[in-house]
């Protein structure tokens, strides 16, 4: 276990966050090249999150350096008559620097995301993981997540 501090990201973290997002996007391209490309995380992207009331980037910090993050968002369930009106903390993105994995940092980020949800009085926490990401699925299961629904799609509209 590595001792890290979890805090909200600031403008000073942007360069390290860009590097972490690049690693995350490379995974996206590897797992689903039909949907993902390497993007550009502009300062405006980060400022829109930092200035929001319903999302944050939680940073795992060691000695002032961001070595992992979780982008969390507070969402409301769709207003459909058969769905309970619930709110959720959604983990949009989670990444830990590759050389720092398997040291409890991801688990610390999950705990922080759950605490973030408690602070916003949400009903549950949700995220997504690529079907081929076996290590990612095991990580989330170890941290209390379970499969609730499968998303399926058809690439051909013929």
N, C-alpha and C positions, 0 to 999 in steps of 0.2 A: 504494500500500500504506500502510495505517495501522498504526502500531506499537501493539499492544495486548498486554496481559498476560492469560493464561488462568489461572484459579484456580478452586478449589471455592467455590461460593456459601456465603454465611453469612446469618444472620438480618438483617444490615444491608442485604442486597440485595433483600429481599422486595418493597418498594414498586416498585422498578425492574423486577423480574421480573414482577410483576402486570401492569404496562403492556406488557411484551413478550408475555406470555401472551394478553392481550386482542387484540393484533394477530394473533397466531397463530390464535386462536379465530375472529376475524373472517374470516380466510382459510378456515377450515374451514366456516363457515356459507356463504361465497360459493361454495366448490367443491362442498360436499355438504350442502345445507340439510336433507336428509332424515335426516341422522345427527348433525349438529352444532348446538349452541347455545352462547351465551356463558355461560361458567361463572363460578363464584366460586372463586378460589384463596385458601383460608383459610390462616391461620398453621399450622394443624394439617397441611394438605397439605404445606407446605414442611418442617415439623418431621419429618414421617414420612420424607421423603427425606433430610434432613440426618442423621437418626438411623439410617439404614439401612447395612448392610454391603455391599449389592449394587446400590446406585444412588447417583448424585450429580447435581448440577447444576453444570456447568462454565460459568463466566462469562467472557466477553470484557470486560475492564476497561480503561477509559481514564480516567486521573486519578481513580480510585476509584469510577467510575460503571459499572454494568453496561449495556453497549450491545448485548449479545447473549448467548445461552446455548445450551447443549446439555444436555438431560436424558438421561443415559445409565444403562442398566440392564444388569446381568449376568444372562443367562438361560441355562437349559439347554435343549437340543433336547428335543422330546417323546420319551419313551421308547417308541419303536415299533421293532419288530424290523428293519424295513428301513432305518431311519435310523441313521447313524453317531452315536455318543454324543459330541456336541460342545457347546461353550458359545459364546455369542455376546455381544458388546457390542451392545445394541440402542439406537439413538438414538430415544427416545420422542418428543422434540420438539427442534427446532432453530429459532432465530429470531434475526435480527439487525435492530436498529432500521433502519427503512426509509431514513433519511437517511445511514446508515453502510454500506449495501450496496455491493457491487462494489469493496471496498477490501481484500479478503483476510481479513476477519474470519471469515466463514463457513468458509473453508478452514483457518484457524487452529483453529477449533472442531472441525473434522473431524480434524485432526492430533492434537488433544488427546484426542478420543474414541478414536482408534486407539491412542494411548499408554496411555490408561486401560485399554483391552482388553489390551494387552501386559502391563501391570502385573498384570492379573487372569488372565493366561495363557489367554485365550480363543482360539478357533479362527478366528473371522471377525467382521465387523461388518455390521450390517443396519439398515435403516430402511425407511420407506414414504414415498411421495410421491403426491399426488393426480394422477390421469391427466391432468387439464387443466392442471396446473402445469408448463408447458413449461420455464419458467425454472428452476424447482426441479429438474426432471429433468436439465437441462443442467448445473446446478451440481454435482449428485451425480456425474454421469458424468465431469466434469472432475476430480473428486476420487477417482476410482478405482472408483466403484460401477457396476454393470451390472444390468440386469433379469434376475432369475433365475426369477421366477414371477409369474403374474398372479392377482389375487384377483378372482373374479367373484361376483355375487350376483343374486338375483331378488327384487324388492320385493313381488311378489304371491305369496301362499300359496294362491291358488285353483287 
